[in-house]
Amino acid sequence: MKFEQAWLDYTGKVFCDGADEISYIHLEIQEKEQDEVIKNSVKELQNAFAGLTGHKLTLHEEGLSGGDEAAYTAADAGAGLHKIRLVLQKGMPAESYRLYTEENGITIEASDSRGILYGAFDLIRQVKTGNSIKDLDRTKSPVMPMRMLNHWDNMDGSIERGYSGESFFFENNTILVNDRTDTYARLAASVGINAVVINNVNVKDAATWLITERYLDKVKELSDVLAGYGIQMYMSLNYAAPVELGELDSADPLSEDVRGWWKRRMEFVFRKVPNLGGFLIKADSEGRPGPFTYGRTHADGANMLAEAAAPYGGNIIWRCFVYNCQQDWRDYKTDRARSGYDNFQGLDGKFLDNVVLQIKNGPMDFQVREPVHPLFGGLKQTNQILEVQIAQEYTGQQRHLCYLIPMFQEILKFRTYIKEENDTVEDIVSGRTFRQHNCGMAAVANTGNDVNWTGHDMAAANLYGFGRLAFEPELSAEEIAREWIFMTFGKDSQIEETLLFMLMSSWPAYEKYTSPLGIGWMVNPNYHYGPSVDGYEYSRWGTYHRADHMGIGVDRSHEGTGYALLYNEPNASVYDDKRRCPDELLLFFHHIPYTWMLRSGKTVIQHIYDTHFEGVEMVDEMIERFMKLQDKMDKVKYRRIVERFMEQKENAEEWRDQINAYFYRKSGISDEKGRDIY
């Protein structure tokens, strides 16, 4: 299937001061260190400069013949820039690089091949965005040790919560390795991604067999492509594999037979696929098998696998999305929000060092607004990865524009008060707080085999932005957005300002016309698209808004489920007190009368009415501004984006009308502005 190059499209000449003066690449790396990553770095620079400047860069390696050496020396003697030097310089931090201009050239200096690759992509970024390369001096080191994409791809080719076509990893229970695989690896590496999970966390059917002879040759082939761009491949693992493969009748982590089976299996898998980073596990949640079946703990299960993987440098990433999905809606004390904390807090310090707990950004499930998960700030002796979702399962499914990088930045900057300093989520998952190295960020991926990779052309900003944020979280959401716009659409001031306005307005707009004040979940069950205010209200999933004729919200204070008290002080006291709780999270923590006065000076009910109208108005303004770009943009991309916006407008209006009508009927309180709220 045909596919585009996204932000790595090198067609069309760009103006960049100094780019036209580069003529060759000088490789100052010993032959034994010229691995595939170095080779791909060189190839990327050659392709980029050929496409963006119109001339080919010749590779000059150490040890060329005298004639060649003389030719390059003569070129060096002239004025201006001529060469790009790639230099391995021991002593620099892993994956870091220095990119700087010197006499007659530009140097990319790094301690390892990944650093060279990231420096090469940074240089290309400078060229493509039109920045001068005559006065560069940039030293960059990734903040997050692990920068991972989790793909929820199934081996039949479908993608769970996928909104961009089918899988490009799997088709009809086979593994695909082709040109698209290579381009995907380039896209991921260009923004600093260094780990990828290729298959769905809900491992079933053929995917259970990925760790067997049936698939491992092809798994290795795919792993080698990713490794060529500095990316370690991970696989999601079926915890009950010994049983489901028909080799044992138990998966008890304390059974010597089971432990021996996993040791033999890990040896077999890692010897076949030496670049494998490890495995991602979802256990004892939403029907997935796990150690609870045998009366064991998550630490028992994770450590069994980690012990088997440790001799090969393998990590076990264990998801903390664990809850009892059989809740009775009449039960006001059981609280799904508590489940992750209650399951894992007591196990702090009991996991092996190659176990990493992957914790969702909030306690529920990727809602448009949630508090930060209390395990961040609860765990002190356990490796942690922050899990976010760019697949937009609950934020418009890539049919609505919703730029999520501002949300992720708020999460990263949240103070947990676990220490007096270095206590933010960013500090914890970067390893600064507790001097850990098996930590970082993971995102549920938003890609598929659609021609533009992400369905909505502008949803690619979330893929690009996640990688850039994980590598360099000091960048602002606006800086990342501008960079993506330049890389994707070129440097045109009208396009830049219009798309920037749309991106930066989109998350607030989506929140306004969907779920008010942190309540979430007012979506159609199963597919999670479009409004259904009571869709989950009487379900077994523990996802309630508790609206009645007097008010709305879930009491998670000390008088309710006690969830608010799971945070460190002063957060616990702030969340526990409805008068101090931030308005944007008020209904998550408290059941509040419709007439309650918010800090804005509006009542809860009027806030609901106003924001739902405001959200639709913001969508209208985004559309109006975008329509003015018709003669500025590629016609195919323009048409695709317009089609998405037309659907977003219709759906936003439906959200507004259903939500406002629902609460008018519940409360009997009219809109003070006299608008028609049905």
C-alpha positions as CSV (number, residue, x, y, z in Angstrom):
1,M,0.0,0.0,0.0
2,K,1.2,3.5,-0.9
3,F,2.2,5.6,2.1
4,E,3.5,9.1,2.8
5,Q,6.7,10.1,4.5
6,A,5.0,12.4,7.1
7,W,7.6,14.9,8.6
8,L,10.5,13.0,6.9
9,D,9.3,14.1,3.4
10,Y,12.5,15.5,1.8
11,T,11.0,16.7,-1.5
12,G,11.1,20.3,-2.3
13,K,14.1,22.6,-1.8
14,V,14.3,24.5,1.4
15,F,16.3,27.7,2.3
16,C,18.7,27.1,5.1
17,D,21.8,29.2,5.5
18,G,24.8,26.9,5.0
19,A,23.0,23.8,3.8
20,D,24.0,24.4,0.2
21,E,27.7,24.5,1.2
22,I,27.8,20.9,2.5
23,S,29.4,18.5,0.1
24,Y,30.4,15.3,1.9
25,I,30.3,13.3,5.1
26,H,33.5,12.6,7.0
27,L,33.2,9.4,9.1
28,E,35.7,9.3,11.9
29,I,34.7,6.0,13.4
30,Q,36.7,2.8,13.6
31,E,35.4,0.1,11.2
32,K,34.4,-2.3,14.0
33,E,32.0,0.4,15.3
34,Q,30.3,1.1,12.0
35,D,27.1,-0.7,12.9
36,E,23.7,-0.4,11.1
37,V,22.8,2.6,13.2
38,I,25.8,4.5,11.9
39,K,25.1,3.4,8.3
40,N,21.5,4.5,8.6
41,S,22.6,7.8,10.0
42,V,24.8,8.4,6.9
43,K,22.1,7.3,4.6
44,E,19.5,9.6,6.2
45,L,21.8,12.6,5.9
46,Q,22.5,11.8,2.3
47,N,18.8,11.4,1.4
48,A,17.8,14.5,3.3
49,F,20.5,16.8,1.8
50,A,19.9,15.4,-1.7
51,G,16.2,16.1,-1.4
52,L,16.4,19.4,0.4
53,T,19.4,21.0,-1.2
54,G,19.6,19.2,-4.5
55,H,23.1,17.8,-4.2
56,K,24.5,14.5,-3.1
57,L,26.8,14.1,-0.1
58,T,29.7,11.8,-0.7
59,L,30.9,9.6,2.1
60,H,34.5,9.9,3.1
61,E,35.6,7.2,5.5
62,E,39.0,6.8,7.3
63,G,41.5,4.8,5.1
64,L,40.4,5.9,1.6
65,S,43.0,5.9,-1.1
66,G,45.5,8.8,-1.5
67,G,43.8,10.3,-4.5
68,D,40.4,10.4,-2.7
69,E,42.2,11.8,0.4
70,A,43.7,14.6,-1.7
71,A,40.4,15.5,-3.2
72,Y,38.8,15.9,0.1
73,T,41.7,17.9,1.5
74,A,41.4,20.3,-1.4
75,A,37.7,20.7,-0.7
76,D,38.5,21.4,2.9
77,A,40.9,24.2,1.9
78,G,38.1,26.4,0.4
79,A,36.1,28.9,2.4
80,G,32.7,27.9,3.9
81,L,31.2,24.7,5.1
82,H,32.0,21.5,3.3
83,K,31.7,18.5,5.5
84,I,29.6,16.8,8.2
85,R,31.9,15.0,10.6
86,L,30.5,12.0,12.5
87,V,32.7,11.3,15.5
88,L,32.4,8.8,18.4
89,Q,33.7,10.5,21.5
90,K,33.9,8.4,24.6
91,G,32.8,9.9,27.9
92,M,29.6,11.5,26.8
93,P,26.3,10.2,28.4
94,A,24.5,7.4,26.6
95,E,22.4,8.5,23.5
96,S,23.6,12.1,23.9
97,Y,25.2,14.2,21.2
98,R,26.8,17.5,20.5
99,L,26.0,19.2,17.2
100,Y,28.3,22.2,16.4
101,T,29.8,24.2,13.6
102,E,33.5,24.4,13.3
103,E,35.9,25.6,10.5
104,N,34.9,24.1,7.2
105,G,32.1,21.9,8.6
106,I,29.6,20.6,11.1
107,T,30.4,18.0,13.7
108,I,28.0,15.5,15.3
109,E,29.8,14.1,18.3
110,A,28.4,11.3,20.4
111,S,29.5,8.4,22.7
112,D,27.4,5.8,20.9
113,S,25.7,5.2,17.5
114,R,22.3,6.2,18.8
115,G,23.7,9.6,19.7
116,I,25.1,9.9,16.2
117,L,21.6,9.0,14.8
118,Y,19.8,11.5,17.0
119,G,22.3,14.2,16.1
120,A,21.9,13.5,12.4
121,F,18.1,13.9,12.7
122,D,18.6,17.1,14.7
123,L,20.8,18.5,11.9
124,I,18.1,17.5,9.3
125,R,15.5,19.2,11.5
126,Q,17.6,22.4,11.5
127,V,17.8,22.3,7.8
128,K,14.2,21.5,7.1
129,T,12.9,24.2,9.5
130,G,15.1,26.8,7.8
131,N,17.4,27.5,10.7
132,S,21.0,28.6,9.9
133,I,23.5,25.8,10.3
134,K,26.5,28.2,10.3
135,D,26.5,28.8,14.0
136,L,25.3,25.6,15.7
137,D,26.3,24.5,19.1
138,R,23.7,22.2,20.7
139,T,24.3,19.5,23.2
140,K,21.4,17.2,23.9
141,S,20.9,14.2,26.1
142,P,17.6,12.4,26.4
143,V,15.8,13.0,29.7
144,M,13.8,9.7,29.7
145,P,15.9,6.5,29.6
146,M,13.0,4.6,28.0
147,R,11.0,6.3,25.3
148,M,8.6,3.7,24.1
149,L,5.6,3.1,21.8
150,N,3.1,0.4,22.7
151,H,1.2,-0.9,19.7
152,W,-2.1,-2.7,20.3
153,D,-1.8,-4.6,17.0
154,N,-3.3,-8.0,16.6
155,M,-1.9,-10.7,14.4
156,D,-5.0,-10.9,12.2
157,G,-4.2,-7.3,11.1
158,S,-6.7,-5.5,13.3
159,I,-5.7,-2.9,15.9
160,E,-7.5,-2.6,19.2
161,R,-8.4,1.0,19.6
162,G,-6.9,1.6,16.2
163,Y,-8.2,4.6,14.2
164,S,-5.7,4.7,11.3
165,G,-6.4,1.6,9.3
166,E,-4.9,-1.9,9.8
167,S,-1.6,-3.1,11.3
168,F,1.6,-2.7,9.3
169,F,3.3,-5.3,11.5
170,F,0.8,-8.1,11.0
171,E,-1.6,-9.5,8.4
172,N,-3.5,-12.8,8.4
173,N,-1.4,-14.1,11.3
174,T,1.9,-13.4,9.6
175,I,4.6,-10.8,10.4
176,L,5.2,-8.1,7.8
177,V,8.7,-6.7,7.1
178,N,8.9,-4.4,4.2
179,D,9.6,-0.8,3.1
180,R,6.9,0.5,5.4
181,T,8.7,-1.2,8.4
182,D,11.8,0.7,7.5
183,T,10.0,4.1,7.2
184,Y,8.2,3.5,10.5
185,A,11.6,2.9,12.2
186,R,12.9,6.1,10.7
187,L,9.9,8.1,11.9
188,A,10.2,6.7,15.4
189,A,13.9,7.2,15.6
190,S,13.7,10.8,14.2
191,V,11.9,11.9,17.4
192,G,14.0,9.8,19.8
193,I,11.9,6.7,20.3
194,N,14.2,3.9,21.5
195,A,11.7,1.0,22.3
196,V,8.7,-0.4,20.6
197,V,6.2,-3.0,21.7
198,I,4.8,-4.6,18.5
199,N,1.7,-6.4,19.6
200,N,-1.4,-5.9,21.7
201,V,-1.2,-6.2,25.5
202,N,-4.4,-8.4,25.3
203,V,-2.4,-11.3,24.0
204,K,-4.6,-14.0,22.5
205,D,-4.8,-16.5,19.7
206,A,-1.8,-16.5,17.3
207,A,0.1,-13.8,19.3
208,T,0.7,-16.3,22.1
209,W,2.9,-18.2,19.6
210,L,5.2,-15.3,19.0
211,I,7.7,-16.8,21.5
212,T,7.8,-20.1,19.6
213,E,9.7,-21.5,16.6
214,R,6.7,-20.7,14.4
215,Y,7.4,-17.0,14.4
216,L,10.8,-16.2,15.8
217,D,12.8,-16.1,12.5
218,K,10.4,-13.4,11.3
219,V,10.4,-11.7,14.8
220,K,14.2,-11.5,14.5
221,E,14.0,-9.9,11.0
222,L,11.6,-7.2,12.3
223,S,13.8,-6.7,15.4
224,D,16.9,-6.2,13.2
225,V,15.1,-3.5,11.2
226,L,14.2,-1.6,14.3
227,A,17.7,-2.2,15.9
228,G,19.2,-0.5,12.8
229,Y,17.5,2.7,14.0
230,G,18.5,2.3,17.7
231,I,15.1,0.8,18.7
232,Q,14.8,-2.2,20.9
233,M,11.8,-4.4,20.1
234,Y,9.6,-5.7,22.9
235,M,6.6,-8.1,22.7
236,S,3.5,-8.3,24.8
237,L,3.5,-11.7,26.5
238,N,0.6,-14.0,27.5
239,Y,1.2,-14.7,31.1
240,A,-0.6,-18.1,30.8
241,A,1.6,-19.2,27.8
242,P,2.8,-22.4,29.3
243,V,-0.9,-23.5,29.6
244,E,-2.2,-22.1,26.4
245,L,0.7,-23.5,24.4
246,G,-0.3,-26.9,25.8
247,E,3.0,-27.6,27.6
248,L,1.9,-27.3,31.2
249,D,-1.3,-27.4,33.2
250,S,-0.4,-24.4,35.4
251,A,1.2,-20.9,35.3
252,D,1.8,-20.7,39.0
253,P,4.8,-18.4,39.4
254,L,6.0,-20.3,42.5
255,S,5.9,-23.7,40.8
256,E,9.4,-25.0,39.9
257,D,8.0,-26.6,36.8
258,V,6.6,-23.2,35.6
259,R,9.8,-21.3,36.6
260,G,11.9,-23.9,34.7
261,W,9.7,-23.6,31.7
262,W,10.1,-19.9,31.5
263,K,13.9,-20.1,32.0
264,R,14.1,-22.4,29.0
265,R,11.7,-20.4,27.0
266,M,13.5,-17.1,27.7
267,E,16.9,-18.7,26.7
268,F,15.4,-19.9,23.5
269,V,13.7,-16.6,22.6
270,F,16.7,-14.3,23.4
271,R,19.2,-16.5,21.6
272,K,17.0,-16.4,18.5
273,V,16.3,-12.6,18.9
274,P,19.3,-11.1,20.7
275,N,18.2,-7.5,20.1
276,L,14.9,-8.1,22.1
277,G,14.4,-5.7,24.9
278,G,12.0,-7.8,26.9
279,F,8.3,-8.1,27.4
280,L,5.2,-6.1,28.3
281,I,2.6,-7.9,30.5
282,K,-1.0,-7.2,31.3
283,A,-2.1,-9.6,34.0
284,D,-5.2,-10.0,36.2
285,S,-7.2,-7.3,34.6
286,E,-10.2,-7.3,32.3
287,G,-10.1,-11.0,32.0
288,R,-6.4,-11.5,31.3
289,P,-4.7,-14.4,33.1
290,G,-2.2,-13.7,35.9
291,P,-0.8,-14.8,39.2
292,F,-4.0,-14.1,41.1
293,T,-5.4,-17.4,39.8
294,Y,-2.9,-19.1,42.0
295,G,-3.2,-16.9,45.0
296,R,0.1,-15.1,44.2
297,T,1.0,-11.4,43.9
298,H,2.0,-9.3,41.0
299,A,5.5,-9.3,42.4
300,D,5.6,-13.1,42.3
301,G,4.5,-13.1,38.7
302,A,6.7,-10.3,37.5
303,N,9.8,-11.5,39.3
304,M,9.5,-15.1,37.9
305,L,9.6,-13.7,34.4
306,A,12.3,-11.1,35.2
307,E,14.6,-13.8,36.8
308,A,14.3,-15.8,33.6
309,A,15.0,-12.8,31.3
310,A,17.8,-11.2,33.4
311,P,20.7,-13.2,32.0
312,Y,20.0,-11.8,28.5
313,G,19.5,-8.2,29.7
314,G,15.7,-8.4,29.3
315,N,13.2,-6.2,31.0
316,I,9.7,-7.1,32.2
317,I,7.3,-4.2,32.0
318,W,4.3,-4.9,34.1
319,R,1.2,-2.8,33.6
320,C,-0.6,-1.4,36.7
321,F,-3.9,-1.2,34.9
322,V,-5.5,-3.8,37.2
323,Y,-9.0,-3.7,38.6
324,N,-12.0,-5.8,39.3
325,C,-14.4,-5.2,36.4
326,Q,-17.4,-6.8,38.2
327,Q,-18.5,-3.9,40.3
328,D,-22.1,-3.4,41.3
329,W,-23.2,0.1,40.4
330,R,-25.2,0.3,43.6
331,D,-21.9,0.0,45.6
332,Y,-20.7,3.5,46.5
333,K,-17.6,2.4,48.4
334,T,-15.8,0.3,45.9
335,D,-13.8,2.6,43.7
336,R,-12.0,1.6,40.4
337,A,-9.8,4.7,40.8
338,R,-8.2,3.1,43.9
339,S,-7.4,-0.2,42.2
340,G,-3.9,0.5,40.9
341,Y,-2.7,2.0,44.1
342,D,-4.3,-0.7,46.3
343,N,-2.8,-3.5,44.2
344,F,0.8,-2.2,43.9
345,Q,1.6,0.2,46.8
346,G,2.1,-2.6,49.3
347,L,4.5,-4.3,46.9
348,D,6.9,-1.3,46.7
349,G,10.5,-2.6,46.9
350,K,9.6,-6.2,46.2
351,F,10.3,-6.2,42.5
352,L,13.5,-7.2,40.8
353,D,15.6,-4.4,39.2
354,N,14.6,-5.5,35.7
355,V,10.9,-5.1,36.5
356,V,9.4,-1.8,35.5
357,L,5.8,-0.9,36.5
358,Q,4.0,0.9,33.7
359,I,1.4,3.3,35.2
360,K,-1.3,5.1,33.3
361,N,-1.2,8.9,33.7
362,G,-4.5,8.8,35.6
363,P,-6.3,6.3,37.8
364,M,-9.1,5.5,35.4
365,D,-8.5,5.2,31.6
366,F,-7.1,8.0,29.5
367,Q,-10.0,10.4,30.0
368,V,-9.7,14.0,28.7
369,R,-9.1,15.1,32.3
370,E,-8.0,13.0,35.3
371,P,-5.9,13.6,38.4
372,V,-2.4,12.2,38.2
373,H,-2.1,8.6,39.3
374,P,-1.3,8.4,43.1
375,L,1.3,5.6,42.5
376,F,3.5,8.5,41.2
377,G,4.6,9.7,44.6
378,G,3.6,6.5,46.3
379,L,6.3,4.2,45.1
380,K,9.8,4.8,46.3
381,Q,11.7,1.6,45.5
382,T,10.2,0.5,42.2
383,N,11.1,1.4,38.6
384,Q,8.2,3.3,36.9
385,I,7.2,4.2,33.4
386,L,4.5,6.8,32.7
387,E,1.9,5.4,30.2
388,V,-0.1,7.9,28.1
389,Q,-2.3,7.3,25.1
390,I,-1.9,9.1,21.8
391,A,-4.4,6.8,20.1
392,Q,-7.2,9.2,21.3
393,E,-9.5,6.4,22.4
394,Y,-11.5,8.8,24.6
395,T,-10.4,12.1,23.0
396,G,-11.9,11.9,19.5
397,Q,-10.4,8.8,18.0
398,Q,-8.3,10.7,15.5
399,R,-11.5,12.0,13.9
400,H,-11.4,15.0,16.2
401,L,-8.3,17.2,16.5
402,C,-7.0,16.9,20.0
403,Y,-3.3,17.8,20.5
404,L,-2.4,16.0,23.7
405,I,1.1,17.4,24.4
406,P,-0.1,20.2,26.7
407,M,-1.9,17.5,28.8
408,F,1.2,15.4,29.0
409,Q,3.3,18.4,30.1
410,E,0.8,19.2,32.9
411,I,1.2,15.6,34.0
412,L,5.0,15.7,33.9
413,K,5.1,18.9,35.9
414,F,2.8,17.7,38.6
415,R,4.4,17.8,42.1
416,T,3.9,14.6,44.0
417,Y,5.6,15.9,47.2
418,I,7.4,12.5,47.7
419,K,10.5,14.5,48.4
420,E,11.3,18.2,49.1
421,E,12.8,18.5,45.6
422,N,13.0,16.5,42.4
423,D,9.4,15.4,43.2
424,T,7.5,15.9,39.9
425,V,6.3,13.0,37.7
426,E,9.0,14.0,35.3
427,D,11.6,13.7,38.0
428,I,10.4,10.2,39.0
429,V,10.1,8.7,35.5
430,S,13.4,10.2,34.3
431,G,15.1,8.5,37.2
432,R,16.2,11.8,38.9
433,T,14.2,11.3,42.1
434,F,15.5,7.8,43.1
435,R,18.5,7.4,40.7
436,Q,16.8,4.8,38.7
437,H,17.6,3.8,35.1
438,N,14.8,1.5,34.1
439,C,12.2,4.2,33.8
440,G,10.7,6.6,31.2
441,M,7.6,7.2,29.2
442,A,5.4,4.9,27.0
443,A,2.6,5.9,24.6
444,V,-0.2,3.8,23.2
445,A,0.5,4.3,19.5
446,N,-1.8,6.0,17.0
447,T,-0.4,4.6,13.8
448,G,-1.9,2.2,11.2
449,N,-1.5,1.5,7.5
450,D,-3.5,4.5,6.3
451,V,-1.6,6.5,3.7
452,N,-0.8,9.3,6.2
453,W,-0.1,6.9,9.1
454,T,-2.5,8.5,11.6
455,G,-5.8,8.8,9.9
456,H,-6.2,12.5,10.7
457,D,-3.2,14.3,9.2
458,M,-2.9,16.5,12.3
459,A,-3.0,13.5,14.7
460,A,0.6,13.0,13.6
461,A,1.5,16.0,15.9
462,N,0.8,13.7,18.8
463,L,3.1,11.0,17.5
464,Y,5.8,13.5,16.7
465,G,5.2,15.4,19.9
466,F,5.3,12.4,22.3
467,G,8.8,11.4,21.1
468,R,10.1,15.0,21.2
469,L,8.6,15.5,24.7
470,A,10.1,12.2,26.1
471,F,13.5,13.1,24.7
472,E,13.4,16.8,25.7
473,P,10.6,17.6,28.1
474,E,11.9,21.2,28.6
475,L,10.4,22.0,25.2
476,S,7.0,23.7,25.4
477,A,4.0,22.2,23.7
478,E,4.0,25.3,21.4
479,E,7.6,24.8,20.4
480,I,6.9,21.2,19.6
481,A,3.8,22.1,17.6
482,R,5.7,24.8,15.6
483,E,8.5,22.3,14.8
484,W,6.0,19.6,13.6
485,I,4.2,22.2,11.4
486,F,7.5,23.3,9.8
487,M,8.7,19.7,9.3
488,T,5.3,18.6,7.8
489,F,3.9,21.6,5.9
490,G,6.9,23.9,5.4
491,K,7.7,27.3,6.7
492,D,4.8,29.5,5.7
493,S,3.7,32.1,8.3
494,Q,-0.1,31.8,7.6
495,I,0.0,28.0,7.7
496,E,2.2,28.1,10.9
497,E,-0.1,30.5,12.8
498,T,-3.3,28.8,11.7
499,L,-2.3,25.3,12.5
500,L,-0.7,26.4,15.8
501,F,-3.9,28.0,16.8
502,M,-5.8,24.9,16.0
503,L,-3.5,22.6,17.8
504,M,-3.2,24.7,20.9
505,S,-7.0,25.2,21.1
506,S,-8.0,21.6,20.4
507,W,-7.6,19.9,23.9
508,P,-9.4,22.7,25.7
509,A,-12.2,22.6,23.0
510,Y,-12.6,18.9,23.3
511,E,-12.8,19.1,27.1
512,K,-15.4,21.8,26.9
513,Y,-17.8,20.1,24.6
514,T,-17.5,16.6,26.2
515,S,-17.0,15.9,29.9
516,P,-17.2,18.7,32.5
517,L,-15.0,19.3,35.6
518,G,-13.1,16.0,35.5
519,I,-16.1,13.6,35.5
520,G,-15.3,11.8,32.2
521,W,-17.0,8.6,30.8
522,M,-20.1,10.1,29.2
523,V,-19.3,8.1,26.0
524,N,-20.9,5.3,24.1
525,P,-19.8,1.9,25.6
526,N,-17.6,-0.4,23.6
527,Y,-16.4,2.1,21.0
528,H,-16.0,5.1,23.2
529,Y,-17.0,7.6,20.4
530,G,-19.8,10.2,20.8
531,P,-22.0,11.1,23.7
532,S,-24.0,8.7,25.9
533,V,-24.4,10.3,29.2
534,D,-25.6,7.2,31.0
535,G,-23.8,4.7,28.8
536,Y,-21.7,3.4,31.7
537,E,-23.8,4.6,34.6
538,Y,-25.3,1.2,35.5
539,S,-22.4,-1.0,34.2
540,R,-20.0,-3.3,35.9
541,W,-17.0,-1.2,34.9
542,G,-16.9,1.2,37.9
543,T,-17.1,4.3,35.7
544,Y,-19.9,6.5,37.1
545,H,-20.9,10.1,37.3
546,R,-23.6,9.6,40.0
547,A,-25.8,12.5,38.6
548,D,-29.2,12.9,40.3
549,H,-31.7,15.7,40.4
550,M,-29.7,17.6,43.0
551,G,-26.1,17.3,41.8
552,I,-23.3,15.3,40.1
553,G,-19.9,13.8,40.9
554,V,-18.3,10.9,42.7
555,D,-17.5,11.3,46.4
556,R,-13.9,10.3,46.7
557,S,-13.2,12.3,49.9
558,H,-12.7,10.8,53.3
559,E,-16.4,10.6,53.6
560,G,-16.7,8.6,50.4
561,T,-14.2,6.1,48.9
562,G,-11.1,7.8,50.5
563,Y,-9.3,7.9,47.2
564,A,-8.3,11.6,47.7
565,L,-6.2,10.6,50.8
566,L,-3.9,8.4,48.7
567,Y,-1.9,11.4,47.7
568,N,0.9,13.0,49.7
569,E,0.3,16.2,51.5
570,P,-0.6,18.9,50.6
571,N,-2.3,17.3,47.6
572,A,-4.4,15.0,49.8
573,S,-5.9,17.8,51.8
574,V,-6.6,19.9,48.7
575,Y,-8.3,17.2,46.8
576,D,-10.3,16.1,49.9
577,D,-11.8,19.6,50.5
578,K,-14.4,20.6,47.9
579,R,-13.7,24.2,48.6
580,R,-10.0,23.8,47.8
581,C,-10.2,21.2,45.1
582,P,-9.3,22.6,41.6
583,D,-12.5,23.2,39.6
584,E,-11.3,21.2,36.7
585,L,-11.2,18.1,38.9
586,L,-14.1,18.9,41.3
587,L,-16.6,16.3,40.1
588,F,-13.9,13.6,40.0
589,F,-13.4,14.0,43.8
590,H,-16.8,15.3,45.0
591,H,-20.6,15.0,44.6
592,I,-21.6,18.6,44.2
593,P,-24.9,20.4,44.0
594,Y,-25.7,22.0,40.6
595,T,-25.9,25.3,42.3
596,W,-22.4,25.1,43.8
597,M,-20.4,28.3,43.0
598,L,-17.1,27.6,41.2
599,R,-14.1,29.9,41.4
600,S,-15.1,31.3,38.1
601,G,-18.2,32.8,39.7
602,K,-20.5,30.4,37.8
603,T,-22.6,27.6,39.2
604,V,-21.8,24.1,38.2
605,I,-24.9,23.8,36.0
606,Q,-24.1,27.1,34.2
607,H,-20.5,26.1,33.7
608,I,-21.8,22.9,32.0
609,Y,-24.1,24.9,29.7
610,D,-21.6,27.6,28.9
611,T,-18.6,25.3,28.2
612,H,-20.5,23.0,25.9
613,F,-21.5,26.0,23.8
614,E,-18.0,27.4,24.0
615,G,-16.4,24.1,22.8
616,V,-18.5,24.1,19.6
617,E,-17.7,27.7,19.0
618,M,-14.0,26.9,19.2
619,V,-14.4,24.2,16.7
620,D,-16.2,26.6,14.4
621,E,-13.4,29.1,14.7
622,M,-10.8,26.4,13.9
623,I,-12.7,25.4,10.8
624,E,-13.1,29.0,9.7
625,R,-9.4,29.7,10.0
626,F,-8.4,26.5,8.3
627,M,-10.6,27.1,5.3
628,K,-8.4,30.1,4.5
629,L,-5.5,27.8,3.8
630,Q,-7.2,26.1,0.8
631,D,-4.8,27.7,-1.7
632,K,-1.7,27.3,0.5
633,M,-1.8,23.5,1.2
634,D,-1.4,20.3,-0.7
635,K,-4.9,19.7,-2.0
636,V,-5.1,16.1,-0.9
637,K,-4.1,16.8,2.6
638,Y,-6.4,19.9,2.8
639,R,-9.4,17.8,1.7
640,R,-8.6,15.0,4.2
641,I,-8.4,17.5,7.1
642,V,-11.6,19.3,6.0
643,E,-13.5,16.0,6.0
644,R,-12.3,15.3,9.5
645,F,-13.3,18.8,10.7
646,M,-16.8,18.4,9.3
647,E,-17.3,15.3,11.3
648,Q,-15.8,16.9,14.4
649,K,-18.2,19.9,14.1
650,E,-21.3,17.6,13.7
651,N,-20.2,15.4,16.6
652,A,-19.3,18.4,18.9
653,E,-22.8,19.8,18.3
654,E,-24.3,16.4,19.3
655,W,-22.2,16.4,22.4
656,R,-23.3,19.9,23.3
657,D,-27.0,19.2,22.8
658,Q,-27.2,15.8,24.5
659,I,-25.2,16.9,27.5
660,N,-27.0,20.2,28.0
661,A,-30.4,18.6,27.5
662,Y,-29.6,15.8,29.9
663,F,-28.6,18.1,32.7
664,Y,-31.5,20.5,32.1
665,R,-33.9,17.6,32.5
666,K,-32.0,16.3,35.5
667,S,-31.8,19.6,37.4
668,G,-34.8,21.5,36.1
669,I,-32.5,24.6,36.1
670,S,-32.7,26.8,33.0
671,D,-29.7,28.3,31.2
672,E,-29.4,31.9,32.5
673,K,-28.5,33.0,29.0
674,G,-31.8,31.8,27.6
675,R,-30.3,29.5,24.9
676,D,-32.2,26.6,23.5
677,I,-30.9,23.6,25.5
678,Y,-33.8,21.3,24.5
